[in-house]
Amino acid sequence: MLNTQLQTIGEEAFYSCSNLTEFYISENISNILTDTFNLCPNLKTVIIDNETICENVTQTSHGNLLNYATTIKVPQGANCNSHMTSSFTK
């Protein structure tokens, strides 16, 4: 689990991290920099608990998140990328 005060996940923070299988993006995270999740082939589940980040997640700017994760859970009713179809209720 990341520090609850963390607001930005840095560029290439998890680059080529083959042990990363699941990731939770809390509501405190306001910025995800380039290639954060690039080359994370075992990343299968991402839970995004921040509607602002959800609305801005793209394949190129966030390290190919959509290429790797097979399940992306987002807040119910969030206006997210059309690839993100799973949802949860807070």
Backbone bond lengths (Angstrom), bond angles and torsions (degrees), N, CA, C in turn:
res aa  C-N    CA-C-N  psi(-1)  N-CA   C-N-CA  omega(-1)  CA-C   N-CA-C  phi
1 M - - - 1.448 - - 1.521 109.10 -
2 L 1.327 115.25 137.60 1.451 120.74 179.67 1.525 110.25 -80.96
3 N 1.329 115.78 157.32 1.446 122.82 176.14 1.527 109.64 -53.93
4 T 1.314 118.34 133.66 1.457 121.66 -177.23 1.525 112.53 -69.89
5 Q 1.324 117.95 -14.79 1.466 121.64 177.69 1.528 112.23 -88.43
6 L 1.315 117.27 -9.62 1.456 122.37 -178.03 1.526 110.67 -63.81
7 Q 1.341 116.42 130.79 1.455 120.84 179.88 1.520 112.85 -113.64
8 T 1.329 117.43 -24.76 1.461 121.78 -178.61 1.517 109.78 -127.95
9 I 1.324 116.02 135.28 1.456 121.05 171.76 1.524 105.37 -100.82
10 G 1.316 115.80 119.00 1.458 122.35 -170.66 1.517 115.71 -68.57
11 E 1.325 113.55 163.30 1.459 121.91 178.39 1.526 109.82 -57.93
12 E 1.324 115.61 130.04 1.467 123.89 179.23 1.533 113.27 58.28
13 A 1.326 117.35 26.11 1.467 121.16 -177.36 1.528 113.12 -56.14
14 F 1.324 117.10 -37.42 1.466 121.12 -179.92 1.523 110.96 -119.95
15 Y 1.296 116.32 22.58 1.467 122.77 -177.64 1.526 110.48 -53.09
16 S 1.311 116.08 126.93 1.461 123.79 176.30 1.530 113.24 59.35
17 C 1.309 116.34 33.04 1.465 121.07 179.53 1.530 108.60 -90.63
18 S 1.296 116.28 94.96 1.473 120.40 -175.21 1.528 112.58 -73.33
19 N 1.329 118.58 -15.64 1.465 121.41 179.22 1.526 112.81 -85.51
20 L 1.325 117.60 -10.11 1.460 121.38 -178.82 1.527 109.26 -77.16
21 T 1.331 116.64 116.28 1.466 121.23 -178.44 1.520 112.56 -115.14
22 E 1.330 116.75 -24.86 1.452 122.02 -176.63 1.520 108.57 -145.96
23 F 1.337 116.89 144.34 1.454 119.25 -178.61 1.519 109.80 -144.83
24 Y 1.320 115.75 136.41 1.461 123.15 179.48 1.520 108.53 -112.31
25 I 1.327 117.63 121.72 1.458 122.65 177.56 1.524 106.39 -103.22
26 S 1.334 115.89 106.35 1.463 120.92 -175.01 1.521 111.66 -74.31
27 E 1.315 115.28 170.04 1.457 120.52 -179.63 1.524 112.24 -68.95
28 N 1.348 117.91 -14.28 1.471 121.20 177.92 1.517 112.41 -76.07
29 I 1.315 117.59 -24.11 1.467 121.47 -177.35 1.528 108.81 -72.33
30 S 1.328 115.63 122.29 1.463 119.43 -179.06 1.524 112.09 -113.87
31 N 1.333 116.67 -7.82 1.459 119.14 -177.46 1.524 110.11 -152.14
32 I 1.325 115.94 132.70 1.463 122.24 173.86 1.519 105.67 -122.59
33 L 1.328 116.12 119.27 1.458 119.94 -174.80 1.528 112.05 -84.90
34 T 1.308 115.47 173.31 1.464 123.79 -173.72 1.528 112.68 -58.19
35 D 1.306 114.49 139.37 1.468 124.35 174.35 1.526 114.61 60.45
36 T 1.306 116.73 25.04 1.459 120.40 179.48 1.525 112.21 -55.98
37 F 1.326 117.65 -42.58 1.464 121.63 -176.48 1.525 113.09 -112.16
38 N 1.315 117.40 17.73 1.462 120.61 -178.05 1.528 110.90 -66.40
39 L 1.310 115.53 137.90 1.469 123.87 -179.67 1.528 112.81 59.61
40 C 1.322 115.74 44.91 1.468 122.46 172.97 1.527 107.17 -113.58
41 P 1.321 117.30 76.21 1.465 121.29 -170.15 1.522 115.01 -65.61
42 N 1.328 118.03 -20.24 1.467 120.36 -178.17 1.519 113.28 -98.28
43 L 1.336 117.09 2.92 1.456 121.28 176.81 1.531 108.60 -71.05
44 K 1.301 116.62 111.78 1.465 121.06 -175.08 1.524 113.50 -113.84
45 T 1.326 117.99 -30.17 1.457 120.75 -176.58 1.523 110.45 -129.05
46 V 1.326 115.42 129.91 1.456 121.77 175.33 1.520 107.44 -128.21
47 I 1.318 115.76 129.31 1.457 121.68 176.48 1.524 106.51 -111.93
48 I 1.321 116.11 119.81 1.460 121.54 -178.38 1.521 107.63 -108.85
49 D 1.333 115.92 111.25 1.465 121.50 -177.40 1.527 111.01 -103.93
50 N 1.329 115.91 28.77 1.461 121.19 -177.35 1.521 107.91 -140.08
51 E 1.318 116.88 109.95 1.457 120.48 -175.35 1.524 112.15 -63.44
52 T 1.329 118.09 -34.02 1.465 120.86 179.84 1.524 110.49 -63.71
53 I 1.325 117.62 -46.32 1.462 121.05 177.62 1.517 109.12 -64.98
54 C 1.309 116.92 -42.96 1.457 121.81 -179.75 1.517 111.13 -54.29
55 E 1.310 116.43 -43.10 1.456 121.05 -177.80 1.522 112.28 -69.50
56 N 1.325 117.55 -20.25 1.458 121.02 -174.92 1.525 114.81 -108.89
57 V 1.335 117.80 -3.31 1.460 119.95 -178.78 1.526 109.36 -68.88
58 T 1.331 115.29 125.03 1.460 120.68 176.20 1.512 108.89 -132.11
59 Q 1.272 115.38 159.03 1.456 120.85 -177.62 1.530 112.11 -60.05
60 T 1.309 118.06 -43.36 1.456 120.19 -174.53 1.511 113.65 -81.30
61 S 1.300 117.96 -38.72 1.459 118.50 -173.75 1.518 114.36 -83.85
62 H 1.300 118.13 -10.59 1.462 119.16 -178.53 1.526 113.05 -123.94
63 G 1.303 115.61 35.75 1.451 119.33 170.63 1.504 115.10 70.14
64 N 1.314 117.27 40.05 1.451 121.01 173.88 1.528 112.87 60.33
65 L 1.311 116.05 34.59 1.460 121.37 179.23 1.521 111.58 -53.12
66 L 1.316 116.49 -41.00 1.458 120.02 -178.03 1.521 112.93 -75.18
67 N 1.338 117.77 -17.50 1.460 120.56 177.25 1.521 111.79 -75.12
68 Y 1.312 117.68 -29.91 1.457 120.77 -172.64 1.520 113.92 -102.78
69 A 1.309 116.99 -48.87 1.465 119.99 -175.04 1.527 110.79 -69.75
70 T 1.320 116.01 130.95 1.457 120.60 177.47 1.526 111.08 -94.54
71 T 1.327 117.01 -19.99 1.458 122.20 177.11 1.518 108.59 -129.93
72 I 1.324 116.16 120.59 1.455 121.21 175.89 1.517 106.85 -124.07
73 K 1.325 115.85 114.79 1.458 121.30 -178.04 1.526 108.16 -100.90
74 V 1.312 115.25 133.59 1.460 121.34 -176.71 1.523 110.02 -130.42
75 P 1.333 117.51 162.71 1.467 119.34 178.67 1.525 111.55 -60.86
76 Q 1.305 116.12 139.65 1.457 121.33 179.00 1.523 110.28 -57.01
77 G 1.311 116.44 130.77 1.451 121.74 178.76 1.513 115.05 83.69
78 A 1.328 117.94 0.12 1.459 120.41 -179.47 1.521 110.28 -70.16
79 N 1.310 116.00 145.59 1.463 122.20 178.40 1.523 107.51 -89.27
80 C 1.331 116.21 88.50 1.454 121.12 -172.88 1.521 111.81 -114.16
81 N 1.310 113.96 171.11 1.458 121.63 174.80 1.522 108.91 -52.43
82 S 1.292 117.26 141.63 1.470 121.34 -176.09 1.521 113.63 -62.31
83 H 1.347 118.50 -17.90 1.465 120.84 177.48 1.529 111.85 -72.71
84 M 1.324 116.86 -17.43 1.447 121.60 -175.73 1.510 109.49 -95.52
85 T 1.305 116.54 94.20 1.459 119.66 -173.33 1.511 113.51 -103.17
86 S 1.307 118.39 -19.58 1.453 120.23 179.07 1.520 109.47 -76.22
87 S 1.307 116.96 152.90 1.452 119.05 177.64 1.519 110.56 -147.93
88 F 1.319 114.82 163.49 1.449 120.24 176.01 1.510 107.47 -141.75
89 T 1.301 116.16 164.78 1.459 121.52 177.52 1.503 108.29 -110.47
90 K 1.336 116.84 131.48 1.470 120.54 178.72 1.505 110.72 -65.71
